[in-house]
Amino acid sequence: MKMNKALQAVGLAMRAGALALGEEGVLKAVRSGKAKLVLLASDASVNTAKKAEDKCRYYKVPIVREFSRAQLGAGTGKGERVLLAVTDDGLASLVKRQLENSAEVTGIEQTGKQR
């Protein structure tokens, strides 16, 4: 299943030190231009979701809401996670490719800016 491959890519980013974790870390990465892809838990609170989506839209960072907090936690090898940012171009592309190849994914909000 492709979703598992996308989560494996998230785990690879975690091991490579290419993830920003938590609301504060992710929003800082988005504002600084380091975030290449944001993963927001599908079961995140309304406030957290709005804040993350607004920041990603403003800074033109793609955002994905396809995984639950438990799935994101499993992908990182840690407890439940609500918000992650991939900070490496290659790893972000790998995650996006795995998601785009999955028939289960409804879409990735493409707002990426050119660098």
C-alpha positions in Angstrom: 0.0 0.0 0.0 1.4 3.4 -1.0 0.3 5.1 2.2 2.7 2.9 4.1 5.4 3.9 1.7 4.7 7.6 2.3 4.9 6.9 6.1 8.2 5.1 5.5 9.5 8.2 3.7 8.4 10.3 6.8 10.4 7.8 9.0 13.4 8.2 6.7 13.1 12.0 7.1 12.9 11.6 10.8 16.1 9.5 10.9 17.8 12.0 8.6 17.0 14.8 11.0 14.9 16.5 8.3 11.6 16.9 10.2 10.3 19.8 12.3 7.9 18.5 15.0 5.1 20.1 16.9 3.2 23.3 16.3 5.9 25.7 17.3 8.7 23.9 15.4 6.6 23.5 12.2 5.4 27.1 12.1 9.0 28.3 12.7 10.2 26.1 9.8 7.3 27.4 7.6 8.1 31.1 8.4 11.8 30.6 7.9 11.4 28.9 4.5 12.8 25.6 5.6 9.6 23.6 5.4 9.1 21.9 2.1 6.0 19.9 3.0 3.7 20.0 6.0 1.8 17.0 7.3 -1.2 17.9 9.4 -3.1 15.1 11.2 -6.6 14.6 9.8 -7.9 14.6 13.4 -6.1 17.8 14.5 -8.0 20.4 16.4 -9.8 23.1 14.4 -7.5 25.8 15.9 -4.3 23.9 15.0 -5.6 23.1 11.5 -6.6 26.7 10.8 -3.3 28.1 12.0 -1.2 25.6 10.0 -3.3 25.9 6.9 -3.2 29.7 7.0 0.6 29.8 7.5 1.2 27.2 4.7 -1.1 29.1 2.3 0.6 32.4 3.1 4.1 31.0 2.7 3.1 28.7 -0.2 4.1 25.4 1.5 2.2 22.3 0.4 0.1 20.7 3.2 -1.2 17.2 3.4 -4.1 16.0 5.7 -4.2 12.3 4.9 -2.9 10.7 8.1 -4.3 10.5 11.6 -2.1 11.6 14.6 -1.5 7.9 15.4 -0.3 7.2 11.8 2.0 10.3 11.9 3.4 9.1 15.2 4.0 5.6 13.9 5.7 7.1 10.9 8.1 9.0 13.1 8.6 6.2 15.5 7.3 8.4 18.3 4.0 9.0 20.1 1.1 10.6 18.4 2.0 13.6 16.2 -0.4 16.3 15.0 2.0 18.4 12.9 5.2 17.7 11.0 7.3 19.5 8.4 9.7 17.9 6.1 12.7 20.3 5.7 14.7 18.5 3.0 13.7 19.0 -0.7 14.5 15.4 -1.8 12.7 13.8 1.1 9.7 16.1 0.7 9.6 15.1 -3.0 9.7 11.4 -2.0 6.8 11.8 0.4 4.8 13.7 -2.2 5.5 11.1 -4.9 4.4 8.3 -2.6 1.2 10.1 -1.8 0.5 11.1 -5.4 0.9 7.4 -6.5 -1.7 6.3 -3.9 -5.2 5.9 -5.2 -6.5 6.5 -1.7 -5.3 10.1 -1.5 -7.7 12.8 -2.6 -5.1 15.3 -3.3 -2.2 17.4 -2.0 -2.9 21.1 -1.8 -0.2 22.4 -4.2 0.9 25.9 -3.0 4.6 25.3 -3.3 6.7 28.3 -4.1 9.8 28.3 -6.3 13.2 28.7 -4.7 
